[in-house]
Amino acid sequence: MTIIHTKNSKFSLRMANPEDAERVVRFMKRLGDFQKMSDEITATPERIERLLLSKQGEAVFGIYDGKMVGFAYFHEKSSAFTGRSGLFVDGFFIDESMRGKGLGNIMMQFLSKTALDRGCEMLEWGCLDWNISAIEFYNKLGAYCIDTMHIYRLSPDDLKVTAAQF
């Protein structure tokens, strides 16, 4: 297990491995609770383990004074609109008691560096419109909102129905 040291001597990062799948799910459930969307978190440790094993998803944990206090789940993406590749952050959470200490900023710096190291030209994520403190945090980073689009998704059952029509 590789520990990534940061500028804050009390805060380090660790990349998740497939054995961390249950820990990723626990963080996602905490994120879902915070976002008032707990019923939307349907990931299981088995599904997350599969994603981590296949490298279709990755996660990094933030550790402060030996305690795991944050995480980010991300994956690679590309855009035909821009012709660029990037990382998409699908889950990002810092314990409420640890917010305001710069830990989220360090994690975003790490994700930005990871994107650049992989030849990516963008980092993207979603944020609920009511989460003003997160929006302010992202704006301070220089991020901008792409709010001209709605995201649509086919459920597993609808995906099968649509594919069967081909």
C-alpha positions in Angstrom: 0.0 0.0 0.0 1.5 3.3 -1.2 1.1 6.3 1.0 1.3 9.7 -0.9 2.6 12.4 1.3 1.2 15.9 0.9 2.3 19.4 2.0 0.2 19.0 5.2 2.3 16.6 7.3 -0.8 15.3 9.1 -2.6 14.5 5.8 -1.7 11.8 3.3 -3.4 10.0 0.5 -3.7 6.4 -0.4 -5.0 4.9 -3.6 -7.7 2.3 -3.2 -7.2 -1.3 -4.2 -9.9 -3.9 -4.9 -9.9 -5.0 -1.2 -11.1 -1.4 -0.3 -14.4 -1.9 -2.2 -16.5 -2.0 1.0 -14.8 1.1 2.3 -15.6 2.9 -1.0 -19.3 1.9 -0.6 -19.3 3.2 3.0 -18.0 6.6 1.8 -20.5 6.7 -1.0 -23.3 6.0 1.4 -22.1 8.8 3.6 -22.0 11.1 0.6 -25.5 9.9 -0.3 -26.7 10.8 3.2 -25.1 14.2 3.0 -26.7 14.8 -0.4 -30.1 13.6 0.8 -29.9 10.9 -1.8 -29.1 7.8 0.2 -31.7 5.7 -1.7 -29.7 6.5 -4.9 -26.6 4.8 -3.7 -27.1 1.2 -4.9 -23.4 0.3 -5.3 -22.3 -3.0 -3.7 -18.8 -4.0 -2.6 -18.9 -6.6 -5.3 -19.7 -4.1 -8.1 -17.0 -1.6 -6.8 -14.5 -4.4 -6.5 -15.1 -5.3 -10.2 -14.7 -1.7 -11.2 -11.5 -1.3 -9.2 -10.1 -4.6 -10.5 -10.8 -3.7 -14.1 -9.5 -0.1 -13.6 -12.8 1.2 -14.9 -12.9 3.1 -11.6 -10.4 4.3 -9.1 -10.5 5.8 -5.6 -8.2 7.7 -3.4 -8.6 8.1 0.4 -7.6 11.1 2.5 -6.0 10.2 5.8 -5.6 12.8 8.6 -3.6 11.9 11.6 -4.1 8.2 10.9 -7.9 8.4 10.4 -9.6 8.1 7.0 -11.5 11.3 6.6 -12.2 11.7 2.9 -12.2 10.0 -0.5 -12.7 10.6 -4.2 -13.9 8.1 -6.7 -13.0 8.8 -10.3 -12.6 7.3 -13.8 -11.2 8.4 -17.2 -13.4 9.9 -19.8 -13.2 11.7 -23.1 -15.3 14.3 -25.0 -16.2 14.3 -28.7 -17.2 18.0 -28.1 -13.7 19.1 -27.1 -11.6 16.2 -28.4 -10.1 16.0 -24.9 -9.6 13.3 -22.4 -10.1 13.8 -18.7 -11.0 12.4 -15.3 -14.5 12.5 -14.0 -14.9 12.6 -10.3 -18.1 10.6 -9.5 -17.8 10.8 -5.7 -16.0 13.3 -3.5 -16.4 13.5 0.3 -14.6 15.0 3.3 -15.9 14.4 6.8 -17.9 17.4 8.0 -15.6 17.8 11.0 -12.6 18.1 8.7 -14.0 20.6 6.2 -12.3 24.0 6.0 -8.8 22.6 6.8 -7.7 22.6 3.1 -7.9 18.8 2.8 -10.4 18.9 -0.1 -8.2 21.4 -1.8 -5.2 19.0 -1.5 -7.3 16.1 -2.9 -8.4 18.3 -5.9 -4.7 19.2 -6.4 -3.9 15.5 -6.4 -6.7 14.7 -8.9 -5.6 17.6 -11.1 -2.0 16.3 -11.1 -3.1 12.8 -11.8 -5.1 14.0 -14.8 -2.1 15.9 -16.2 0.2 13.0 -15.5 -2.1 10.8 -17.7 -2.2 13.3 -20.5 -5.7 14.5 -19.7 -6.8 18.1 -20.3 -9.8 18.3 -18.0 -11.2 17.3 -14.6 -15.0 17.2 -14.3 -17.6 16.4 -11.6 -21.1 17.2 -10.6 -22.4 19.2 -7.7 -26.0 19.6 -6.5 -27.3 23.1 -7.0 -28.2 23.5 -3.3 -24.6 22.7 -2.0 -23.5 26.3 -1.8 -20.4 25.7 0.2 -19.1 23.1 -2.4 -20.0 25.5 -5.2 -18.0 28.3 -3.6 -15.1 25.8 -3.0 -15.1 24.8 -6.7 -15.3 28.4 -7.8 -12.3 29.3 -5.8 -10.4 26.5 -7.6 -11.3 28.3 -10.9 -13.9 25.7 -11.9 -16.9 26.7 -13.9 -20.4 25.2 -14.2 -21.6 23.6 -17.4 -25.3 24.0 -16.7 -26.7 23.9 -20.2 -27.2 20.1 -20.2 -29.3 17.5 -18.3 -27.8 14.1 -17.7 -29.9 11.1 -18.7 -29.4 7.5 -17.7 -30.9 4.2 -18.7 -31.4 1.8 -15.8 -30.0 -1.8 -16.1 -33.5 -3.0 -17.1 -34.2 -0.2 -19.6 -30.7 -0.7 -21.0 -31.5 -4.4 -21.7 -34.9 -3.5 -23.3 -33.4 -0.9 -25.5 -30.5 -3.2 -26.6 -32.9 -6.0 -27.3 -34.5 -3.9 -30.0 -31.3 -3.8 -32.0 
